[in-house]
Amino acid sequence: MRVTLDEWCKLEGYSFARLGALIGVSEETARRYCLPETDAHARFPDRCTLRVIYQKTEGKVTPNDFVGVGPSATPAPDGE
């Protein structure tokens, strides 16, 4: 099962502080990684952090989950 980082945190009971410690970023950066990409305050993890997130979530959160493409993404409506 693949999920967004925010969904994974909720499922696993992780706070933003705990997530940040797990992946090596600040609490605020972890919070911003969990925001929807349409939010003006959202941040996109760099390549190294994406790899760490993938490893620490045992593959449940993938780089594709941050950009809404690939096998774990919800299909786009027709015409997009």
Secondary structure, DSSP 8 states (H G I E B T S, - for coil): ----HHHHHHHHT--HHHHHHHHTS-HHHHHHHHS-TTSTT-----HHHHHHHHHHTTTSS-THHHHT-STTS----TT-
